[in-house]
Amino acid sequence: MSQRAATITSLPMAFEVVKAMQAEGLEWGEGYRPLGRQALEEVIEDQMAAAVDRYLDQLGPMTLPIGAMATIGGIF
């Protein structure tokens, strides 16, 4: 049995892929849950990383008072 990969970018596209698989007689099998969980994890992690980057970009550069720098220097 051949395997093909597809990047699903929308719910309607997912339905089209499932319908095409069913038309070809392909079934999901038992391995879809771990693969789906992994794919969802990657999407969420990428979105969270992008959100953190946008937030940090909005903050801009941070400056510390000279006294704080001396305190930080004393820690190291």
PQR file of N, CA, C, O and H, with PARSE charges and radii, in Angstrom:
ATOM      1  N   MET A   1       0.843  -1.177   0.000 -0.4000 1.5000
ATOM      2  CA  MET A   1       0.000   0.000   0.000 -0.0000 2.0000
ATOM      3  C   MET A   1       0.887   1.238   0.000  0.5500 1.7000
ATOM      4  O   MET A   1       1.785   1.353   0.833 -0.5500 1.4000
ATOM      5  N   SER A   2       0.648   2.153  -0.913 -0.4000 1.5000
ATOM      6  CA  SER A   2       1.451   3.370  -0.998 -0.0000 2.0000
ATOM      7  C   SER A   2       0.931   4.404  -0.011  0.5500 1.7000
ATOM      8  O   SER A   2      -0.253   4.430   0.326 -0.5500 1.4000
ATOM      9  H   SER A   2      -0.082   2.059  -1.589  0.4000 1.0000
ATOM     10  N   GLN A   3       1.840   5.248   0.438 -0.4000 1.5000
ATOM     11  CA  GLN A   3       1.465   6.313   1.356 -0.0000 2.0000
ATOM     12  C   GLN A   3       1.764   7.647   0.712  0.5500 1.7000
ATOM     13  O   GLN A   3       2.789   7.821   0.053 -0.5500 1.4000
ATOM     14  H   GLN A   3       2.801   5.227   0.164  0.4000 1.0000
ATOM     15  N   ARG A   4       0.856   8.589   0.910 -0.4000 1.5000
ATOM     16  CA  ARG A   4       1.052   9.944   0.423 -0.0000 2.0000
ATOM     17  C   ARG A   4       0.867  10.892   1.586  0.5500 1.7000
ATOM     18  O   ARG A   4       0.094  10.624   2.506 -0.5500 1.4000
ATOM     19  H   ARG A   4       0.023   8.448   1.446  0.4000 1.0000
ATOM     20  N   ALA A   5       1.573  11.987   1.538 -0.4000 1.5000
ATOM     21  CA  ALA A   5       1.446  13.004   2.580 -0.0000 2.0000
ATOM     22  C   ALA A   5       0.659  14.181   2.016  0.5500 1.7000
ATOM     23  O   ALA A   5       0.766  14.517   0.836 -0.5500 1.4000
ATOM     24  H   ALA A   5       2.201  12.205   0.790  0.4000 1.0000
ATOM     25  N   ALA A   6      -0.126  14.793   2.881 -0.4000 1.5000
ATOM     26  CA  ALA A   6      -0.892  15.970   2.485 -0.0000 2.0000
ATOM     27  C   ALA A   6      -0.859  16.966   3.633  0.5500 1.7000
ATOM     28  O   ALA A   6      -0.999  16.587   4.796 -0.5500 1.4000
ATOM     29  H   ALA A   6      -0.213  14.521   3.839  0.4000 1.0000
ATOM     30  N   THR A   7      -0.676  18.222   3.312 -0.4000 1.5000
ATOM     31  CA  THR A   7      -0.732  19.276   4.307 -0.0000 2.0000
ATOM     32  C   THR A   7      -2.135  19.856   4.284  0.5500 1.7000
ATOM     33  O   THR A   7      -2.566  20.428   3.283 -0.5500 1.4000
ATOM     34  H   THR A   7      -0.562  18.530   2.367  0.4000 1.0000
ATOM     35  N   ILE A   8      -2.828  19.706   5.374 -0.4000 1.5000
ATOM     36  CA  ILE A   8      -4.208  20.182   5.479 -0.0000 2.0000
ATOM     37  C   ILE A   8      -4.177  21.585   6.080  0.5500 1.7000
ATOM     38  O   ILE A   8      -3.670  21.787   7.184 -0.5500 1.4000
ATOM     39  H   ILE A   8      -2.477  19.241   6.187  0.4000 1.0000
ATOM     40  N   THR A   9      -4.718  22.538   5.354 -0.4000 1.5000
ATOM     41  CA  THR A   9      -4.693  23.924   5.825 -0.0000 2.0000
ATOM     42  C   THR A   9      -6.062  24.461   6.217  0.5500 1.7000
ATOM     43  O   THR A   9      -6.165  25.568   6.747 -0.5500 1.4000
ATOM     44  H   THR A   9      -5.130  22.374   4.457  0.4000 1.0000
ATOM     45  N   SER A  10      -7.109  23.691   5.963 -0.4000 1.5000
ATOM     46  CA  SER A  10      -8.447  24.149   6.334 -0.0000 2.0000
ATOM     47  C   SER A  10      -9.356  22.947   6.541  0.5500 1.7000
ATOM     48  O   SER A  10      -9.068  21.850   6.061 -0.5500 1.4000
ATOM     49  H   SER A  10      -7.025  22.792   5.532  0.4000 1.0000
ATOM     50  N   LEU A  11     -10.439  23.155   7.245 -0.4000 1.5000
ATOM     51  CA  LEU A  11     -11.386  22.078   7.498 -0.0000 2.0000
ATOM     52  C   LEU A  11     -12.025  21.565   6.209  0.5500 1.7000
ATOM     53  O   LEU A  11     -12.129  20.349   6.042 -0.5500 1.4000
ATOM     54  H   LEU A  11     -10.673  24.045   7.634  0.4000 1.0000
ATOM     55  N   PRO A  12     -12.458  22.434   5.287 -0.5600 1.5000
ATOM     56  CA  PRO A  12     -13.014  21.918   4.029  0.2800 2.0000
ATOM     57  C   PRO A  12     -12.004  21.060   3.260  0.5500 1.7000
ATOM     58  O   PRO A  12     -12.372  20.066   2.634 -0.5500 1.4000
ATOM     59  N   MET A  13     -10.747  21.451   3.314 -0.4000 1.5000
ATOM     60  CA  MET A  13      -9.721  20.662   2.632 -0.0000 2.0000
ATOM     61  C   MET A  13      -9.585  19.292   3.299  0.5500 1.7000
ATOM     62  O   MET A  13      -9.387  18.287   2.616 -0.5500 1.4000
ATOM     63  H   MET A  13     -10.448  22.259   3.822  0.4000 1.0000
ATOM     64  N   ALA A  14      -9.689  19.250   4.614 -0.4000 1.5000
ATOM     65  CA  ALA A  14      -9.608  17.976   5.332 -0.0000 2.0000
ATOM     66  C   ALA A  14     -10.743  17.053   4.899  0.5500 1.7000
ATOM     67  O   ALA A  14     -10.526  15.861   4.679 -0.5500 1.4000
ATOM     68  H   ALA A  14      -9.850  20.067   5.169  0.4000 1.0000
ATOM     69  N   PHE A  15     -11.940  17.594   4.778 -0.4000 1.5000
ATOM     70  CA  PHE A  15     -13.073  16.782   4.333 -0.0000 2.0000
ATOM     71  C   PHE A  15     -12.847  16.242   2.922  0.5500 1.7000
ATOM     72  O   PHE A  15     -13.185  15.094   2.632 -0.5500 1.4000
ATOM     73  H   PHE A  15     -12.116  18.562   4.956  0.4000 1.0000
ATOM     74  N   GLU A  16     -12.278  17.064   2.053 -0.4000 1.5000
ATOM     75  CA  GLU A  16     -11.990  16.612   0.689 -0.0000 2.0000
ATOM     76  C   GLU A  16     -10.993  15.459   0.688  0.5500 1.7000
ATOM     77  O   GLU A  16     -11.151  14.495  -0.061 -0.5500 1.4000
ATOM     78  H   GLU A  16     -12.004  17.996   2.288  0.4000 1.0000
ATOM     79  N   VAL A  17      -9.973  15.561   1.524 -0.4000 1.5000
ATOM     80  CA  VAL A  17      -8.954  14.505   1.597 -0.0000 2.0000
ATOM     81  C   VAL A  17      -9.576  13.212   2.118  0.5500 1.7000
ATOM     82  O   VAL A  17      -9.316  12.133   1.585 -0.5500 1.4000
ATOM     83  H   VAL A  17      -9.845  16.345   2.132  0.4000 1.0000
ATOM     84  N   VAL A  18     -10.402  13.324   3.164 -0.4000 1.5000
ATOM     85  CA  VAL A  18     -11.046  12.129   3.729 -0.0000 2.0000
ATOM     86  C   VAL A  18     -11.959  11.486   2.693  0.5500 1.7000
ATOM     87  O   VAL A  18     -11.946  10.266   2.529 -0.5500 1.4000
ATOM     88  H   VAL A  18     -10.614  14.200   3.597  0.4000 1.0000
ATOM     89  N   LYS A  19     -12.740  12.283   2.004 -0.4000 1.5000
ATOM     90  CA  LYS A  19     -13.638  11.736   0.971 -0.0000 2.0000
ATOM     91  C   LYS A  19     -12.846  11.053  -0.133  0.5500 1.7000
ATOM     92  O   LYS A  19     -13.242   9.992  -0.617 -0.5500 1.4000
ATOM     93  H   LYS A  19     -12.751  13.274   2.137  0.4000 1.0000
ATOM     94  N   ALA A  20     -11.730  11.655  -0.534 -0.4000 1.5000
ATOM     95  CA  ALA A  20     -10.894  11.053  -1.579 -0.0000 2.0000
ATOM     96  C   ALA A  20     -10.308   9.731  -1.098  0.5500 1.7000
ATOM     97  O   ALA A  20     -10.231   8.768  -1.861 -0.5500 1.4000
ATOM     98  H   ALA A  20     -11.409  12.517  -0.141  0.4000 1.0000
ATOM     99  N   MET A  21      -9.893   9.685   0.169 -0.4000 1.5000
ATOM    100  CA  MET A  21      -9.351   8.444   0.721 -0.0000 2.0000
ATOM    101  C   MET A  21     -10.416   7.357   0.746  0.5500 1.7000
ATOM    102  O   MET A  21     -10.148   6.205   0.404 -0.5500 1.4000
ATOM    103  H   MET A  21      -9.955  10.467   0.789  0.4000 1.0000
ATOM    104  N   GLN A  22     -11.620   7.727   1.150 -0.4000 1.5000
ATOM    105  CA  GLN A  22     -12.698   6.744   1.201 -0.0000 2.0000
ATOM    106  C   GLN A  22     -13.056   6.260  -0.199  0.5500 1.7000
ATOM    107  O   GLN A  22     -13.361   5.083  -0.389 -0.5500 1.4000
ATOM    108  H   GLN A  22     -11.839   8.662   1.427  0.4000 1.0000
ATOM    109  N   ALA A  23     -13.023   7.157  -1.179 -0.4000 1.5000
ATOM    110  CA  ALA A  23     -13.337   6.779  -2.560 -0.0000 2.0000
ATOM    111  C   ALA A  23     -12.302   5.797  -3.105  0.5500 1.7000
ATOM    112  O   ALA A  23     -12.621   4.955  -3.944 -0.5500 1.4000
ATOM    113  H   ALA A  23     -12.775   8.114  -1.025  0.4000 1.0000
ATOM    114  N   GLU A  24     -11.068   5.908  -2.629 -0.4000 1.5000
ATOM    115  CA  GLU A  24     -10.000   5.005  -3.071 -0.0000 2.0000
ATOM    116  C   GLU A  24      -9.960   3.730  -2.235  0.5500 1.7000
ATOM    117  O   GLU A  24      -9.119   2.863  -2.473 -0.5500 1.4000
ATOM    118  H   GLU A  24     -10.809   6.592  -1.948  0.4000 1.0000
ATOM    119  N   GLY A  25     -10.851   3.609  -1.269 -0.4000 1.5000
ATOM    120  CA  GLY A  25     -10.892   2.418  -0.438 -0.0000 2.0000
ATOM    121  C   GLY A  25      -9.880   2.425   0.694  0.5500 1.7000
ATOM    122  O   GLY A  25      -9.645   1.388   1.316 -0.5500 1.4000
ATOM    123  H   GLY A  25     -11.534   4.314  -1.077  0.4000 1.0000
ATOM    124  N   LEU A  26      -9.282   3.565   0.972 -0.4000 1.5000
ATOM    125  CA  LEU A  26      -8.311   3.657   2.053 -0.0000 2.0000
ATOM    126  C   LEU A  26      -9.023   3.917   3.371  0.5500 1.7000
ATOM    127  O   LEU A  26     -10.048   4.598   3.416 -0.5500 1.4000
ATOM    128  H   LEU A  26      -9.473   4.407   0.467  0.4000 1.0000
ATOM    129  N   GLU A  27      -8.471   3.369   4.433 -0.4000 1.5000
ATOM    130  CA  GLU A  27      -9.033   3.585   5.760 -0.0000 2.0000
ATOM    131  C   GLU A  27      -7.992   4.257   6.642  0.5500 1.7000
ATOM    132  O   GLU A  27      -6.794   4.230   6.361 -0.5500 1.4000
ATOM    133  H   GLU A  27      -7.638   2.816   4.397  0.4000 1.0000
ATOM    134  N   TRP A  28      -8.475   4.844   7.690 -0.4000 1.5000
ATOM    135  CA  TRP A  28      -7.582   5.551   8.596 -0.0000 2.0000
ATOM    136  C   TRP A  28      -6.668   4.606   9.358  0.5500 1.7000
ATOM    137  O   TRP A  28      -5.507   4.931   9.607 -0.5500 1.4000
ATOM    138  H   TRP A  28      -9.448   4.865   7.919  0.4000 1.0000
ATOM    139  N   GLY A  29      -7.169   3.465   9.720 -0.4000 1.5000
ATOM    140  CA  GLY A  29      -6.371   2.556  10.536 -0.0000 2.0000
ATOM    141  C   GLY A  29      -6.311   3.060  11.964  0.5500 1.7000
ATOM    142  O   GLY A  29      -6.996   4.019  12.320 -0.5500 1.4000
ATOM    143  H   GLY A  29      -8.111   3.201   9.517  0.4000 1.0000
ATOM    144  N   GLU A  30      -5.501   2.422  12.773 -0.4000 1.5000
ATOM    145  CA  GLU A  30      -5.398   2.791  14.185 -0.0000 2.0000
ATOM    146  C   GLU A  30      -4.334   3.847  14.445  0.5500 1.7000
ATOM    147  O   GLU A  30      -4.317   4.439  15.524 -0.5500 1.4000
ATOM    148  H   GLU A  30      -4.944   1.643  12.483  0.4000 1.0000
ATOM    149  N   GLY A  31      -3.447   4.098  13.490 -0.4000 1.5000
ATOM    150  CA  GLY A  31      -2.337   4.997  13.724 -0.0000 2.0000
ATOM    151  C   GLY A  31      -2.656   6.467  13.557  0.5500 1.7000
ATOM    152  O   GLY A  31      -1.764   7.304  13.688 -0.5500 1.4000
ATOM    153  H   GLY A  31      -3.461   3.617  12.614  0.4000 1.0000
ATOM    154  N   TYR A  32      -3.903   6.806  13.271 -0.4000 1.5000
ATOM    155  CA  TYR A  32      -4.208   8.210  13.007 -0.0000 2.0000
ATOM    156  C   TYR A  32      -4.200   9.071  14.258  0.5500 1.7000
ATOM    157  O   TYR A  32      -3.868  10.254  14.181 -0.5500 1.4000
ATOM    158  H   TYR A  32      -4.628   6.126  13.164  0.4000 1.0000
ATOM    159  N   ARG A  33      -4.551   8.519  15.395 -0.4000 1.5000
ATOM    160  CA  ARG A  33      -4.610   9.329  16.621 -0.0000 2.0000
ATOM    161  C   ARG A  33      -3.238   9.859  17.034  0.5500 1.7000
ATOM    162  O   ARG A  33      -3.101  11.063  17.251 -0.5500 1.4000
ATOM    163  H   ARG A  33      -4.820   7.558  15.457  0.4000 1.0000
ATOM    164  N   PRO A  34      -2.223   9.012  17.149 -0.5600 1.5000
ATOM    165  CA  PRO A  34      -0.905   9.557  17.526  0.2800 2.0000
ATOM    166  C   PRO A  34      -0.363  10.539  16.487  0.5500 1.7000
ATOM    167  O   PRO A  34       0.241  11.553  16.837 -0.5500 1.4000
ATOM    168  N   LEU A  35      -0.583  10.232  15.209 -0.4000 1.5000
ATOM    169  CA  LEU A  35      -0.106  11.147  14.165 -0.0000 2.0000
ATOM    170  C   LEU A  35      -0.861  12.469  14.206  0.5500 1.7000
ATOM    171  O   LEU A  35      -0.268  13.534  14.040 -0.5500 1.4000
ATOM    172  H   LEU A  35      -1.074   9.409  14.924  0.4000 1.0000
ATOM    173  N   GLY A  36      -2.159  12.397  14.426 -0.4000 1.5000
ATOM    174  CA  GLY A  36      -2.960  13.617  14.545 -0.0000 2.0000
ATOM    175  C   GLY A  36      -2.561  14.441  15.751  0.5500 1.7000
ATOM    176  O   GLY A  36      -2.487  15.668  15.682 -0.5500 1.4000
ATOM    177  H   GLY A  36      -2.641  11.532  14.562  0.4000 1.0000
ATOM    178  N   ARG A  37      -2.302  13.755  16.862 -0.4000 1.5000
ATOM    179  CA  ARG A  37      -1.868  14.438  18.089 -0.0000 2.0000
ATOM    180  C   ARG A  37      -0.529  15.139  17.863  0.5500 1.7000
ATOM    181  O   ARG A  37      -0.329  16.277  18.289 -0.5500 1.4000
ATOM    182  H   ARG A  37      -2.362  12.758  16.918  0.4000 1.0000
ATOM    183  N   GLN A  38       0.378  14.445  17.190 -0.4000 1.5000
ATOM    184  CA  GLN A  38       1.700  15.027  16.915 -0.0000 2.0000
ATOM    185  C   GLN A  38       1.583  16.239  15.991  0.5500 1.7000
ATOM    186  O   GLN A  38       2.228  17.263  16.219 -0.5500 1.4000
ATOM    187  H   GLN A  38       0.216  13.520  16.844  0.4000 1.0000
ATOM    188  N   ALA A  39       0.765  16.122  14.955 -0.4000 1.5000
ATOM    189  CA  ALA A  39       0.589  17.238  14.024 -0.0000 2.0000
ATOM    190  C   ALA A  39      -0.030  18.441  14.730  0.5500 1.7000
ATOM    191  O   ALA A  39       0.391  19.578  14.514 -0.5500 1.4000
ATOM    192  H   ALA A  39       0.240  15.291  14.770  0.4000 1.0000
ATOM    193  N   LEU A  40      -1.023  18.190  15.569 -0.4000 1.5000
ATOM    194  CA  LEU A  40      -1.672  19.275  16.303 -0.0000 2.0000
ATOM    195  C   LEU A  40      -0.693  19.925  17.273  0.5500 1.7000
ATOM    196  O   LEU A  40      -0.690  21.146  17.430 -0.5500 1.4000
ATOM    197  H   LEU A  40      -1.365  17.267  15.744  0.4000 1.0000
ATOM    198  N   GLU A  41       0.126  19.123  17.917 -0.4000 1.5000
ATOM    199  CA  GLU A  41       1.141  19.644  18.830 -0.0000 2.0000
ATOM    200  C   GLU A  41       2.106  20.570  18.095  0.5500 1.7000
ATOM    201  O   GLU A  41       2.453  21.636  18.602 -0.5500 1.4000
ATOM    202  H   GLU A  41       0.124  18.131  17.790  0.4000 1.0000
ATOM    203  N   GLU A  42       2.538  20.165  16.902 -0.4000 1.5000
ATOM    204  CA  GLU A  42       3.467  20.985  16.125 -0.0000 2.0000
ATOM    205  C   GLU A  42       2.826  22.303  15.710  0.5500 1.7000
ATOM    206  O   GLU A  42       3.465  23.354  15.765 -0.5500 1.4000
ATOM    207  H   GLU A  42       2.256  19.298  16.490  0.4000 1.0000
ATOM    208  N   VAL A  43       1.566  22.246  15.296 -0.4000 1.5000
ATOM    209  CA  VAL A  43       0.862  23.470  14.890 -0.0000 2.0000
ATOM    210  C   VAL A  43       0.746  24.428  16.068  0.5500 1.7000
ATOM    211  O   VAL A  43       1.023  25.620  15.940 -0.5500 1.4000
ATOM    212  H   VAL A  43       1.047  21.392  15.252  0.4000 1.0000
ATOM    213  N   ILE A  44       0.333  23.897  17.219 -0.4000 1.5000
ATOM    214  CA  ILE A  44       0.161  24.753  18.406 -0.0000 2.0000
ATOM    215  C   ILE A  44       1.494  25.342  18.850  0.5500 1.7000
ATOM    216  O   ILE A  44       1.567  26.523  19.188 -0.5500 1.4000
ATOM    217  H   ILE A  44       0.108  22.928  17.324  0.4000 1.0000
ATOM    218  N   GLU A  45       2.553  24.528  18.854 -0.4000 1.5000
ATOM    219  CA  GLU A  45       3.868  25.035  19.256 -0.0000 2.0000
ATOM    220  C   GLU A  45       4.353  26.129  18.311  0.5500 1.7000
ATOM    221  O   GLU A  45       4.905  27.134  18.759 -0.5500 1.4000
ATOM    222  H   GLU A  45       2.494  23.568  18.580  0.4000 1.0000
ATOM    223  N   ASP A  46       4.152  25.941  17.012 -0.4000 1.5000
ATOM    224  CA  ASP A  46       4.558  26.961  16.037 -0.0000 2.0000
ATOM    225  C   ASP A  46       3.777  28.251  16.242  0.5500 1.7000
ATOM    226  O   ASP A  46       4.344  29.342  16.189 -0.5500 1.4000
ATOM    227  H   ASP A  46       3.703  25.125  16.648  0.4000 1.0000
ATOM    228  N   GLN A  47       2.468  28.123  16.477 -0.4000 1.5000
ATOM    229  CA  GLN A  47       1.643  29.316  16.681 -0.0000 2.0000
ATOM    230  C   GLN A  47       2.023  30.035  17.974  0.5500 1.7000
ATOM    231  O   GLN A  47       2.056  31.265  18.012 -0.5500 1.4000
ATOM    232  H   GLN A  47       2.007  27.236  16.520  0.4000 1.0000
ATOM    233  N   MET A  48       2.311  29.277  19.030 -0.4000 1.5000
ATOM    234  CA  MET A  48       2.708  29.895  20.299 -0.0000 2.0000
ATOM    235  C   MET A  48       4.057  30.596  20.152  0.5500 1.7000
ATOM    236  O   MET A  48       4.238  31.699  20.666 -0.5500 1.4000
ATOM    237  H   MET A  48       2.285  28.278  18.999  0.4000 1.0000
ATOM    238  N   ALA A  49       4.995  29.973  19.462 -0.4000 1.5000
ATOM    239  CA  ALA A  49       6.305  30.593  19.251 -0.0000 2.0000
ATOM    240  C   ALA A  49       6.162  31.892  18.461  0.5500 1.7000
ATOM    241  O   ALA A  49       6.812  32.890  18.774 -0.5500 1.4000
ATOM    242  H   ALA A  49       4.848  29.077  19.043  0.4000 1.0000
ATOM    243  N   ALA A  50       5.317  31.874  17.445 -0.4000 1.5000
ATOM    244  CA  ALA A  50       5.093  33.082  16.648 -0.0000 2.0000
ATOM    245  C   ALA A  50       4.437  34.168  17.497  0.5500 1.7000
ATOM    246  O   ALA A  50       4.782  35.342  17.373 -0.5500 1.4000
ATOM    247  H   ALA A  50       4.790  31.063  17.191  0.4000 1.0000
ATOM    248  N   ALA A  51       3.494  33.786  18.359 -0.4000 1.5000
ATOM    249  CA  ALA A  51       2.823  34.768  19.223 -0.0000 2.0000
ATOM    250  C   ALA A  51       3.811  35.382  20.211  0.5500 1.7000
ATOM    251  O   ALA A  51       3.777  36.590  20.447 -0.5500 1.4000
ATOM    252  H   ALA A  51       3.213  32.832  18.461  0.4000 1.0000
ATOM    253  N   VAL A  52       4.685  34.572  20.788 -0.4000 1.5000
ATOM    254  CA  VAL A  52       5.696  35.084  21.719 -0.0000 2.0000
ATOM    255  C   VAL A  52       6.647  36.024  20.994  0.5500 1.7000
ATOM    256  O   VAL A  52       6.993  37.083  21.517 -0.5500 1.4000
ATOM    257  H   VAL A  52       4.713  33.591  20.596  0.4000 1.0000
ATOM    258  N   ASP A  53       7.073  35.645  19.794 -0.4000 1.5000
ATOM    259  CA  ASP A  53       7.965  36.512  19.010 -0.0000 2.0000
ATOM    260  C   ASP A  53       7.304  37.858  18.712  0.5500 1.7000
ATOM    261  O   ASP A  53       7.939  38.906  18.831 -0.5500 1.4000
ATOM    262  H   ASP A  53       6.793  34.784  19.369  0.4000 1.0000
ATOM    263  N   ARG A  54       6.021  37.826  18.322 -0.4000 1.5000
ATOM    264  CA  ARG A  54       5.312  39.093  18.033 -0.0000 2.0000
ATOM    265  C   ARG A  54       5.238  39.955  19.289  0.5500 1.7000
ATOM    266  O   ARG A  54       5.445  41.166  19.227 -0.5500 1.4000
ATOM    267  H   ARG A  54       5.505  36.975  18.225  0.4000 1.0000
ATOM    268  N   TYR A  55       4.944  39.333  20.426 -0.4000 1.5000
ATOM    269  CA  TYR A  55       4.844  40.065  21.682 -0.0000 2.0000
ATOM    270  C   TYR A  55       6.179  40.697  22.051  0.5500 1.7000
ATOM    271  O   TYR A  55       6.239  41.872  22.416 -0.5500 1.4000
ATOM    272  H   TYR A  55       4.776  38.349  20.477  0.4000 1.0000
ATOM    273  N   LEU A  56       7.241  39.919  21.954 -0.4000 1.5000
ATOM    274  CA  LEU A  56       8.558  40.451  22.299 -0.0000 2.0000
ATOM    275  C   LEU A  56       8.985  41.559  21.332  0.5500 1.7000
ATOM    276  O   LEU A  56       9.637  42.521  21.739 -0.5500 1.4000
ATOM    277  H   LEU A  56       7.193  38.965  21.657  0.4000 1.0000
ATOM    278  N   ASP A  57       8.620  41.426  20.062 -0.4000 1.5000
ATOM    279  CA  ASP A  57       8.922  42.480  19.094 -0.0000 2.0000
ATOM    280  C   ASP A  57       8.189  43.768  19.441  0.5500 1.7000
ATOM    281  O   ASP A  57       8.719  44.860  19.234 -0.5500 1.4000
ATOM    282  H   ASP A  57       8.091  40.645  19.732  0.4000 1.0000
ATOM    283  N   GLN A  58       6.964  43.647  19.972 -0.4000 1.5000
ATOM    284  CA  GLN A  58       6.185  44.825  20.351 -0.0000 2.0000
ATOM    285  C   GLN A  58       6.812  45.536  21.556  0.5500 1.7000
ATOM    286  O   GLN A  58       6.724  46.758  21.675 -0.5500 1.4000
ATOM    287  H   GLN A  58       6.534  42.760  20.141  0.4000 1.0000
ATOM    288  N   LEU A  59       7.443  44.766  22.445 -0.4000 1.5000
ATOM    289  CA  LEU A  59       8.059  45.370  23.625 -0.0000 2.0000
ATOM    290  C   LEU A  59       9.240  46.251  23.259  0.5500 1.7000
ATOM    291  O   LEU A  59       9.491  47.265  23.911 -0.5500 1.4000
ATOM    292  H   LEU A  59       7.514  43.774  22.348  0.4000 1.0000
ATOM    293  N   GLY A  60       9.955  45.869  22.230 -0.4000 1.5000
ATOM    294  CA  GLY A  60      11.123  46.637  21.824 -0.0000 2.0000
ATOM    295  C   GLY A  60      12.292  46.357  22.754  0.5500 1.7000
ATOM    296  O   GLY A  60      12.213  45.502  23.635 -0.5500 1.4000
ATOM    297  H   GLY A  60       9.751  45.045  21.701  0.4000 1.0000
ATOM    298  N   PRO A  61      13.371  47.088  22.544 -0.5600 1.5000
ATOM    299  CA  PRO A  61      14.555  46.857  23.384  0.2800 2.0000
ATOM    300  C   PRO A  61      14.302  47.330  24.810  0.5500 1.7000
ATOM    301  O   PRO A  61      13.617  48.326  25.041 -0.5500 1.4000
ATOM    302  N   MET A  62      14.862  46.604  25.742 -0.4000 1.5000
ATOM    303  CA  MET A  62      14.696  46.964  27.154 -0.0000 2.0000
ATOM    304  C   MET A  62      15.986  47.586  27.664  0.5500 1.7000
ATOM    305  O   MET A  62      17.082  47.151  27.311 -0.5500 1.4000
ATOM    306  H   MET A  62      15.418  45.795  25.554  0.4000 1.0000
ATOM    307  N   THR A  63      15.845  48.600  28.491 -0.4000 1.5000
ATOM    308  CA  THR A  63      17.018  49.218  29.115 -0.0000 2.0000
ATOM    309  C   THR A  63      16.897  49.053  30.621  0.5500 1.7000
ATOM    310  O   THR A  63      15.806  49.140  31.186 -0.5500 1.4000
ATOM    311  H   THR A  63      14.954  48.953  28.778  0.4000 1.0000
ATOM    312  N   LEU A  64      18.013  48.820  31.247 -0.4000 1.5000
ATOM    313  CA  LEU A  64      18.042  48.660  32.700 -0.0000 2.0000
ATOM    314  C   LEU A  64      18.835  49.810  33.300  0.5500 1.7000
ATOM    315  O   LEU A  64      19.798  50.283  32.696 -0.5500 1.4000
ATOM    316  H   LEU A  64      18.898  48.749  30.788  0.4000 1.0000
ATOM    317  N   PRO A  65      18.441  50.259  34.474 -0.5600 1.5000
ATOM    318  CA  PRO A  65      19.220  51.293  35.152  0.2800 2.0000
ATOM    319  C   PRO A  65      20.618  50.767  35.486  0.5500 1.7000
ATOM    320  O   PRO A  65      20.824  49.560  35.615 -0.5500 1.4000
ATOM    321  N   ILE A  66      21.558  51.675  35.620 -0.4000 1.5000
ATOM    322  CA  ILE A  66      22.948  51.289  35.887 -0.0000 2.0000
ATOM    323  C   ILE A  66      23.051  50.480  37.181  0.5500 1.7000
ATOM    324  O   ILE A  66      23.835  49.533  37.241 -0.5500 1.4000
ATOM    325  H   ILE A  66      21.390  52.655  35.514  0.4000 1.0000
ATOM    326  N   GLY A  67      22.306  50.814  38.184 -0.4000 1.5000
ATOM    327  CA  GLY A  67      22.334  50.075  39.451 -0.0000 2.0000
ATOM    328  C   GLY A  67      21.907  48.628  39.276  0.5500 1.7000
ATOM    329  O   GLY A  67      22.444  47.731  39.925 -0.5500 1.4000
ATOM    330  H   GLY A  67      21.668  51.583  38.135  0.4000 1.0000
ATOM    331  N   ALA A  68      20.940  48.407  38.399 -0.4000 1.5000
ATOM    332  CA  ALA A  68      20.486  47.043  38.143 -0.0000 2.0000
ATOM    333  C   ALA A  68      21.581  46.243  37.461  0.5500 1.7000
ATOM    334  O   ALA A  68      21.752  45.054  37.730 -0.5500 1.4000
ATOM    335  H   ALA A  68      20.503  49.136  37.872  0.4000 1.0000
ATOM    336  N   MET A  69      22.316  46.893  36.582 -0.4000 1.5000
ATOM    337  CA  MET A  69      23.403  46.207  35.890 -0.0000 2.0000
ATOM    338  C   MET A  69      24.487  45.801  36.885  0.5500 1.7000
ATOM    339  O   MET A  69      25.063  44.720  36.764 -0.5500 1.4000
ATOM    340  H   MET A  69      22.178  47.859  36.364  0.4000 1.0000
ATOM    341  N   ALA A  70      24.770  46.661  37.869 -0.4000 1.5000
ATOM    342  CA  ALA A  70      25.775  46.329  38.870 -0.0000 2.0000
ATOM    343  C   ALA A  70      25.304  45.153  39.714  0.5500 1.7000
ATOM    344  O   ALA A  70      26.102  44.290  40.077 -0.5500 1.4000
ATOM    345  H   ALA A  70      24.302  47.539  37.967  0.4000 1.0000
ATOM    346  N   THR A  71      24.001  45.114  40.031 -0.4000 1.5000
ATOM    347  CA  THR A  71      23.457  44.001  40.794 -0.0000 2.0000
ATOM    348  C   THR A  71      23.545  42.707  40.010  0.5500 1.7000
ATOM    349  O   THR A  71      23.929  41.668  40.546 -0.5500 1.4000
ATOM    350  H   THR A  71      23.353  45.816  39.736  0.4000 1.0000
ATOM    351  N   ILE A  72      23.191  42.778  38.749 -0.4000 1.5000
ATOM    352  CA  ILE A  72      23.259  41.590  37.904 -0.0000 2.0000
ATOM    353  C   ILE A  72      24.707  41.141  37.752  0.5500 1.7000
ATOM    354  O   ILE A  72      24.989  39.943  37.770 -0.5500 1.4000
ATOM    355  H   ILE A  72      22.879  43.623  38.314  0.4000 1.0000
ATOM    356  N   GLY A  73      25.630  42.095  37.602 -0.4000 1.5000
ATOM    357  CA  GLY A  73      27.036  41.758  37.499 -0.0000 2.0000
ATOM    358  C   GLY A  73      27.555  41.088  38.749  0.5500 1.7000
ATOM    359  O   GLY A  73      28.420  40.216  38.669 -0.5500 1.4000
ATOM    360  H   GLY A  73      25.401  43.068  37.587  0.4000 1.0000
ATOM    361  N   GLY A  74      27.042  41.478  39.907 -0.4000 1.5000
ATOM    362  CA  GLY A  74      27.473  40.869  41.159 -0.0000 2.0000
ATOM    363  C   GLY A  74      26.985  39.441  41.309  0.5500 1.7000
ATOM    364  O   GLY A  74      27.583  38.659  42.048 -0.5500 1.4000
ATOM    365  H   GLY A  74      26.340  42.187  39.971  0.4000 1.0000
ATOM    366  N   ILE A  75      25.915  39.088  40.625 -0.4000 1.5000
ATOM    367  CA  ILE A  75      25.372  37.729  40.718 -0.0000 2.0000
ATOM    368  C   ILE A  75      26.293  36.761  39.994  0.5500 1.7000
ATOM    369  O   ILE A  75      26.477  35.626  40.434 -0.5500 1.4000
ATOM    370  H   ILE A  75      25.429  39.722  40.024  0.4000 1.0000
ATOM    371  N   PHE A  76      26.862  37.198  38.904 -0.4000 1.5000
ATOM    372  CA  PHE A  76      27.673  36.298  38.078 -0.0000 2.0000
ATOM    373  C   PHE A  76      29.060  36.362  38.513  0.5500 1.7000
ATOM    374  O   PHE A  76      29.916  35.679  37.950 -0.5500 1.4000
ATOM    375  H   PHE A  76      26.713  38.120  38.546  0.4000 1.0000
TER
END
